[in-house]
C-alpha cells in the first residue's frame, strides 16, 4: 500500500510540473516513441493539459 501511495504521489508531482511548465511549451513523449512538440501559444495546449490531469485522476 505504501508503494502505491508513493507512486501516486510521484505521478501527481510529475503532472504538476508538466502543467506548470506548459506556459513555456513542452514535449510529449508517446508510448510508440514519437514526440509531439507543443509551443506555449498552441491552441491544443489546454486540451493536452486536460488529458494529463484526467489521466492522473484515475
C-alpha positions as CSV (number, residue, x, y, z in Angstrom):
1,X,0.0,0.0,0.0
2,X,2.8,2.4,0.8
3,X,4.4,1.7,-2.6
4,X,1.1,2.6,-4.4
5,X,0.8,5.8,-2.4
6,X,4.3,6.8,-3.2
7,X,3.8,6.0,-6.9
8,X,0.6,8.0,-7.0
9,X,2.3,10.9,-5.2
10,X,5.3,10.8,-7.7
11,X,2.9,10.8,-10.6
12,X,1.0,13.7,-9.2
13,X,4.2,15.7,-8.9
14,X,5.1,14.9,-12.5
15,X,1.7,16.1,-13.7
16,X,2.0,19.3,-11.6
17,X,5.4,20.0,-13.1
18,X,4.1,19.4,-16.6
19,X,1.2,21.8,-16.1
20,X,3.5,24.5,-14.6
21,X,5.9,24.3,-17.5
22,X,3.1,24.4,-20.1
23,X,3.4,28.2,-20.1
24,X,6.8,27.7,-21.8
25,X,5.7,24.9,-24.1
26,X,6.8,21.3,-23.7
27,X,7.4,17.9,-25.5
28,X,5.0,15.0,-25.1
29,X,6.7,11.6,-25.5
30,X,4.3,9.0,-26.7
31,X,4.4,5.3,-25.9
32,X,5.3,4.5,-29.6
33,X,8.4,6.6,-29.3
34,X,7.0,9.6,-31.2
35,X,7.4,13.1,-29.8
36,X,4.9,15.9,-30.0
37,X,6.3,19.4,-29.5
38,X,3.7,21.8,-28.1
39,X,4.5,25.5,-28.1
40,X,3.2,27.8,-25.4
41,X,0.9,29.6,-27.9
42,X,-0.5,26.3,-29.3
43,X,-4.3,26.1,-29.4
44,X,-4.0,22.5,-28.3
45,X,-2.2,23.1,-25.1
46,X,-5.3,23.3,-22.9
47,X,-6.6,20.0,-24.4
48,X,-3.3,18.3,-23.6
49,X,-3.1,19.6,-20.1
50,X,-6.7,18.5,-19.5
51,X,-5.7,15.0,-20.7
52,X,-2.8,14.9,-18.4
53,X,-4.9,16.0,-15.4
54,X,-7.7,13.5,-16.3
55,X,-5.2,10.6,-16.6
56,X,-3.8,11.5,-13.2
57,X,-7.2,11.3,-11.5
58,X,-7.6,7.6,-12.4
